Amino acid sequence: MISDVVVIGAGPAGLSAAVAAAEAGAKVVVIDENPRPGGKLLGQLHEEPGTGWWIGAEVSKKLAKRAAEAGVQILTGRQVWNLSPGWEVFLDGGESVHADYAVVATGAVERPIPMPGWSLPGVMAIGAAQTLTNYYRVRPGDRIAIVGVDPLSLTVAHELGMAGADVVGIFLAPKTVFSGQLADPDRNLKYLAGMSDLAPNAFLRWGGRLVANRALRTLALKFYPKFGLPVMGTRLHLRKSIVAIGGGDRVQHVEIVTVDAEGNPGRIQSVEVDCVCISGGLYPAQELTRGCELAKIDQLGGTVPLYSPEMESSQANLFVAGNVTGIEGAKISMAQGTLAGTVIGTRLGLIRDAHAVSAASAAVRTARKTSAITFMPDIEQGRQIAEDLWLTVERKKTMTQKDESFA
């Protein structure tokens, strides 16, 4: 199969890239391993201040409709096992797609938190609970405990409550070699500062911004009540962690331990539940960017490809967009995808508006400034590190070209 553009991933970034390129007149193929397009959008459901409800399933449906109307061919239920320069994408079943331009929009993967009992039926990743509840309308349990404090666990806890579940609380991860900073109360309180704009009232929004200060966080943790505090309708525990999940043929209870401000354990108690959702955070999926210049930047969620201001990787005509570049929200992913698709349309000679790329680039900046949720507390620092590393790549490339011209 031959196309102008091949996009790997039919999430918000991939669909947006496909729409931008196809509406300009490019022939585009999108490939995704899931049975329907939408990616993480399919499970998203939350209320945003001033703009109303964000219903991810509806957003993905509209994007897929726009893509289809623009002539995009979306191949769902297909796995990509290799991406070769040129660009040729190899699929299961022996097929391949060849295109002049490729966009990798493979998103992110949930990070597990191993603990005793985590393989029992009734234990699942927080993303699975979100998709079951919001997309399939299936409540994963009646009495649910959540392990891990981050924007995703807070929003899903609220969604589970709206679905009629009794969420007994959101708890810290156990302090083990696998959990790392996920068990650190200070790190988790800092995480919450990134969600302050979603707080239901002005007082909580003000308090959320205050705890971005390290000294104030230390003070807040010292006096943080052991019974937790209600946040978005769910009790948040920064002084308790779940250390084990128990039951016979399925989840029946969790073992909860009280911790001090440094996360050290104290008294333990057992609480009955029938479901446990584990939220260990997300990390960018890099299986298809191995040939690119990569860098491990913890502030962005892990290893990410370095890319130009136009979303092009270190490999010519290979673009990246969405959470594969760092953990951010869906609106930012969509803006990045639109930028990548616009740049490709320009290079194909299909977009002649001299301001199209700069406008798409400005839209990415606007999406970041107006984002209600910050998934990584030090995301701005991470972006700056990535930009600085990209400049280093560019300087090396320039020096190599000069050396070759003298040879």
C-alpha positions in Angstrom: 0.0 0.0 0.0 1.4 3.4 -1.0 0.4 6.7 0.6 1.7 10.3 1.1 1.5 10.0 4.9 1.3 7.1 7.3 0.2 7.8 10.9 0.8 5.2 13.6 -1.7 5.6 16.4 -5.4 6.7 16.1 -5.5 8.7 19.4 -6.0 12.4 19.6 -2.6 13.2 18.2 -2.7 10.7 15.4 -6.2 11.6 14.2 -5.5 15.3 14.4 -2.3 14.9 12.3 -4.2 12.8 9.7 -7.1 15.3 9.5 -4.7 18.3 9.0 -2.8 16.5 6.2 -5.8 14.9 4.5 -7.9 18.1 4.5 -5.0 19.7 2.7 -5.2 17.0 0.0 -2.7 14.4 1.2 -3.4 10.7 0.9 -3.2 9.4 4.5 -3.3 6.0 6.2 -3.8 5.6 9.9 -2.9 2.4 11.7 -4.0 1.4 15.3 -4.1 -1.8 17.2 -7.4 -1.1 18.9 -10.8 -2.1 17.5 -11.9 1.6 17.1 -10.1 4.9 16.8 -9.8 7.3 19.7 -7.1 6.0 21.9 -7.2 7.3 25.5 -9.9 9.8 24.4 -12.5 7.0 24.6 -12.4 6.9 28.4 -12.1 10.6 29.2 -14.9 12.3 31.0 -14.5 15.4 33.2 -15.9 18.9 33.7 -13.6 21.8 32.9 -13.9 25.2 34.5 -15.7 27.6 32.1 -16.0 25.2 29.2 -18.4 22.5 30.5 -18.0 18.7 30.1 -15.1 17.1 28.2 -16.5 13.9 26.7 -13.6 12.1 25.1 -15.8 9.5 23.3 -17.6 12.4 21.5 -14.4 14.2 20.6 -12.9 11.0 19.1 -16.1 10.3 17.1 -15.9 13.8 15.6 -12.2 13.5 14.8 -12.7 10.1 13.2 -15.7 11.5 11.2 -13.6 14.4 9.9 -10.8 12.0 9.0 -13.1 9.8 7.0 -14.7 12.7 5.2 -11.2 13.9 4.2 -10.5 10.5 2.7 -8.2 9.1 5.5 -8.0 5.3 5.5 -8.1 4.1 9.1 -6.9 0.5 9.7 -8.0 -0.6 13.2 -7.2 -3.9 14.9 -3.8 -4.0 13.2 -0.4 -4.2 14.8 2.8 -2.5 13.6 5.9 -4.6 14.2 8.5 -2.5 12.4 9.1 1.0 11.0 11.9 1.3 8.4 13.3 4.5 7.0 11.7 5.5 3.7 9.1 5.2 5.3 7.8 1.6 5.4 5.5 0.4 8.1 5.2 -3.4 8.5 1.9 -4.8 9.7 0.8 -8.2 11.0 -0.4 -10.4 8.3 2.5 -9.6 6.0 1.2 -6.2 4.7 3.1 -3.0 4.7 2.4 0.7 4.0 5.0 2.9 2.3 4.8 6.7 2.6 7.1 9.7 2.1 6.2 11.0 5.6 5.4 9.1 8.8 3.9 10.3 12.1 4.5 8.3 15.3 1.7 9.0 17.7 1.8 5.9 19.8 0.9 7.7 23.1 1.8 6.4 26.5 1.7 3.2 28.6 0.5 2.8 32.2 3.2 2.0 34.7 2.3 -0.9 37.0 3.0 -0.9 40.7 3.6 -4.6 41.8 2.4 -5.4 45.3 1.1 -8.5 47.1 -2.2 -9.6 45.6 -2.1 -7.4 42.5 -2.9 -10.4 40.2 -6.2 -11.1 41.9 -9.4 -10.7 39.8 -10.8 -7.3 40.6 -7.4 -5.5 40.4 -6.9 -3.4 37.3 -5.1 -0.4 36.0 -6.8 3.0 36.5 -7.1 3.5 32.7 -9.0 0.2 32.4 -11.4 1.3 35.0 -11.9 4.6 33.2 -12.6 3.0 29.9 -15.0 0.4 31.5 -16.9 3.1 33.3 -17.0 6.0 30.7 -17.1 4.1 27.4 -18.6 0.7 28.1 -20.8 1.9 30.9 -19.7 -1.0 33.1 -18.9 -0.3 36.8 -15.7 -2.2 37.7 -16.8 -2.7 41.3 -19.2 -1.5 44.0 -16.6 -0.6 46.7 -13.3 0.5 45.2 -9.9 1.5 46.6 -7.4 3.4 44.4 -3.7 3.2 44.7 -1.6 6.1 43.5 -2.0 9.8 43.6 -2.0 11.7 40.3 -4.4 13.7 38.1 -5.7 10.5 36.4 -6.5 8.7 39.7 -8.3 11.8 41.0 -10.4 12.3 37.8 -11.3 8.6 37.6 -12.2 8.4 41.2 -14.7 11.2 40.6 -16.0 9.4 37.5 -16.5 6.2 39.5 -18.4 8.1 42.1 -20.7 9.5 39.5 -21.3 6.0 38.2 -22.5 4.9 41.6 -19.4 3.3 43.1 -18.4 3.7 46.7 -14.8 4.9 46.4 -13.3 4.3 49.9 -10.4 6.6 49.1 -7.2 7.3 47.1 -4.1 6.1 48.8 -0.3 6.3 48.4 1.5 3.4 46.8 3.5 1.1 49.1 7.1 2.1 49.7 9.0 -0.4 47.7 11.8 -0.6 45.1 9.0 -0.5 42.4 7.1 2.5 43.6 9.9 5.0 43.9 8.6 8.5 44.4 5.0 7.3 44.1 5.1 6.6 47.9 6.5 10.0 48.8 3.8 12.2 50.3 5.7 15.4 49.4 5.9 14.4 45.7 2.2 13.6 45.6 1.2 16.9 47.2 3.3 18.7 44.6 1.5 16.7 41.9 -1.8 18.0 43.2 -0.7 21.6 42.6 -0.9 20.8 38.9 -4.7 20.2 39.2 -5.5 23.3 41.3 -7.5 24.9 38.5 -9.9 22.0 38.6 -10.7 22.5 42.3 -14.5 23.1 42.9 -14.1 26.4 44.7 -11.8 29.5 44.8 -10.4 28.6 48.3 -9.2 25.1 47.2 -7.7 26.6 44.0 -5.8 29.1 46.0 -4.6 26.4 48.4 -3.5 24.2 45.5 -1.3 26.9 44.1 0.2 27.5 47.5 1.4 24.0 48.0 3.6 24.4 44.9 6.0 25.9 47.4 8.3 23.3 49.1 8.2 24.9 52.6 4.5 25.2 52.6 4.1 21.6 51.4 6.3 20.4 54.3 4.0 22.4 56.7 0.9 21.0 55.1 2.1 17.4 55.3 2.9 17.9 59.0 -0.7 18.8 59.7 -2.4 16.7 57.0 -5.2 14.7 58.7 -4.8 11.0 58.9 -8.4 10.5 57.9 -7.7 12.3 54.6 -9.4 15.2 53.0 -12.3 15.3 50.5 -11.1 16.2 46.9 -13.5 16.1 44.0 -15.9 14.0 46.0 -13.3 11.4 47.1 -11.3 11.2 50.3 -7.6 11.7 49.5 -5.1 10.1 51.8 -1.5 11.4 51.8 -0.7 9.8 55.2 -1.9 6.2 54.3 -0.8 3.7 51.8 -2.1 0.4 50.5 0.6 -2.3 51.1 -1.3 -5.5 50.1 -4.5 -6.7 48.4 -6.2 -9.7 49.8 -8.9 -12.2 48.9 -9.7 -15.8 47.8 -10.8 -16.1 44.2 -11.0 -12.3 43.9 -10.4 -9.1 45.7 -12.0 -8.9 49.2 -10.0 -6.4 51.1 -6.9 -4.2 51.2 -4.3 -3.7 53.9 -3.8 0.0 54.7 -0.9 1.4 56.7 -0.6 4.8 58.2 2.6 6.6 57.2 4.5 9.7 58.4 5.5 12.7 56.3 8.4 10.8 54.8 6.3 7.7 53.9 7.5 5.4 56.7 4.9 2.9 57.8 3.0 2.7 61.1 -0.3 1.2 62.2 -2.0 -1.2 59.7 -5.7 -1.9 59.2 -7.9 -4.0 56.8 -10.7 -2.4 54.7 -13.2 -4.4 52.7 -13.4 -3.7 48.9 -14.3 -5.6 45.8 -12.1 -3.7 43.3 -8.7 -2.0 43.4 -7.5 0.4 40.7 -3.7 1.0 40.5 -2.4 4.3 39.1 1.3 4.2 38.7 1.5 7.0 36.1 2.3 6.9 32.4 5.4 6.7 30.4 5.9 7.4 26.6 5.8 4.4 24.3 9.0 4.4 22.3 9.1 1.1 20.4 8.9 2.8 17.0 11.3 5.7 17.7 14.4 3.6 18.3 16.3 5.1 15.4 15.7 8.6 16.6 17.8 10.7 19.0 16.2 9.9 22.4 16.7 11.3 25.9 15.6 10.1 29.3 13.8 13.1 30.8 12.0 12.2 34.0 10.1 15.5 34.0 8.4 14.4 30.8 7.6 10.9 32.0 10.6 8.9 30.8 12.5 8.4 27.5 11.3 10.7 24.7 12.4 11.5 21.1 14.0 14.8 20.6 12.2 16.9 18.0 12.2 20.2 16.2 9.7 23.1 16.8 7.8 21.6 13.8 7.5 18.1 15.5 10.1 16.5 13.2 12.4 13.9 14.9 16.1 13.6 14.2 15.2 11.4 11.2 14.1 13.4 8.2 10.3 13.2 7.4 9.6 11.2 10.6 7.3 13.3 12.9 6.2 12.6 16.5 3.1 14.0 18.3 1.2 13.4 21.5 2.2 11.6 24.7 5.1 9.8 22.9 6.9 13.2 23.3 6.0 13.6 27.0 2.9 13.1 29.2 0.4 15.9 28.6 -3.3 16.3 28.0 -5.4 15.4 25.1 -5.9 19.0 23.9 -2.1 19.4 23.7 -1.8 16.1 21.8 -4.4 17.3 19.3 -2.6 20.6 18.8 0.7 18.8 18.3 -0.8 16.4 15.8 -2.4 19.3 13.9 1.0 21.0 13.8 2.7 17.9 12.4 0.0 17.4 9.8 0.2 21.0 8.8 4.0 20.9 8.3 3.7 17.8 6.2 0.9 19.4 4.1 3.2 22.4 3.6 6.2 20.2 2.5 4.0 18.3 0.1 3.1 21.7 -1.5 -0.6 21.3 -0.6 -0.7 24.2 1.9 0.5 27.5 0.6 -0.6 29.7 3.4 2.7 31.2 4.7 1.2 31.6 8.2 -0.3 28.1 8.6 2.6 26.5 10.4 3.2 29.4 12.7 -0.5 29.4 13.6 -0.5 25.7 14.3 2.6 26.2 16.4 0.9 29.0 18.4 -2.0 26.7 19.0 0.3 24.2 20.8 1.5 27.0 23.1 -2.1 28.1 23.8 -3.2 24.6 24.6 -0.4 24.3 27.1 -1.2 27.6 28.7 -4.9 26.9 29.0 -4.6 23.2 30.0 -6.7 22.5 33.2 -4.5 19.5 34.2 -0.8 19.2 34.4 0.2 15.5 34.5 3.8 16.1 35.3 4.6 18.6 38.0 7.9 19.8 36.4 6.7 19.6 32.8 8.0 23.1 31.9 11.5 22.2 33.1 11.3 19.0 31.1 10.3 20.8 27.9 13.3 23.2 28.3 15.7 20.3 28.8 14.3 18.7 25.6 14.6 21.9 23.6 18.2 22.4 24.8 19.1 18.8 23.8 17.5 19.3 20.4 19.7 22.4 19.8 22.7 20.2 20.6 21.5 17.7 18.0 21.1 20.4 15.4 24.6 21.8 16.1 26.1 18.4 15.7 24.3 17.9 12.4 25.5 21.3 11.1 29.1 20.5 12.1 28.9 17.1 10.4 27.6 18.7 7.2 30.5 21.3 7.3 33.1 18.5 7.7 31.6 16.5 4.8 31.6 19.6 2.6 35.4 20.0 3.2 36.1 16.4 2.7 
